[in-house]
Each structure stands twice: as C-alpha cells, then as structure tokens.
C-alpha cells in the first residue's frame, strides 16, 4: 500500500485511496446497520492509516 520510496504526495494519495476502499467495503458489509457503526469504524481506519504512515517514516507534528 504505502512504500517508503513514495513522495509525500504519493503517500497521501495512496493512503486516501486505501481509506476510501476500506470504507466502501465496511459500508457494504454492514448494510443497513452501517450508520450505527460508521463513526467508530472511521476512527479505527484513520488510526490504522496514521500507524501505516508512521511505519513508513512519516512523523506527526505533535
């Protein structure tokens, strides 16, 4: 998904594509109950993406 040789822009683009794909999969899997689960699953995916960025050399400001 995210390689250490990617530029910042490429990392962000790949991360956003991964996030949107995962969100679509989860929405489909949860069907009518999606609204009840959406908030915590979005938070989970955002944290997963943050950890993937860190693993590939990105450092958060705070």
C-alpha positions in Angstrom: 0.0 0.0 0.0 2.4 2.7 1.2 6.1 2.3 0.3 9.0 4.1 1.9 10.2 5.3 -1.5 7.0 7.2 -2.2 6.9 11.0 -2.1 4.7 12.8 0.4 2.1 13.4 -2.3 2.1 9.8 -3.4 1.8 8.6 0.2 -1.2 10.8 0.8 -2.8 9.8 -2.5 -2.3 6.1 -1.7 -3.5 6.5 1.8 -6.7 8.2 0.8 -7.3 5.5 -1.9 -6.8 2.8 0.8 -9.1 4.6 3.3 -11.9 5.1 0.7 -11.7 1.5 -0.4 -11.8 0.2 3.2 -14.7 2.5 4.0 -16.7 1.2 1.0 -16.0 -2.4 1.9 -17.2 -1.8 5.5 -20.3 0.1 4.4 -21.3 -2.8 2.2 -20.5 -5.4 4.8 -22.6 -3.6 7.5 -25.6 -2.9 5.2 -28.5 -1.2 6.9 -26.6 -1.1 10.3 -23.8 1.0 8.8 -24.9 4.3 10.4 -24.7 2.7 13.8 -21.1 1.6 13.2 -19.8 4.3 10.9 -18.3 6.7 13.4 -16.1 4.2 15.3 -15.0 2.4 12.1 -14.0 5.7 10.5 -11.9 6.5 13.7 -10.4 3.0 13.5 -9.4 3.4 9.8 -7.9 6.8 10.4 -5.8 5.4 13.2 -4.7 2.5 11.1 -3.7 4.8 8.3 -1.8 7.0 10.8 0.1 4.0 12.0 0.9 2.9 8.4 2.3 6.4 7.7 4.5 6.3 10.8 5.7 2.8 9.9 6.9 4.2 6.6 8.8 7.1 8.1 6.2 9.9 8.5 6.4 11.7 11.8 3.4 13.6 13.2 3.9 17.2 14.3 2.6 16.6 17.8 
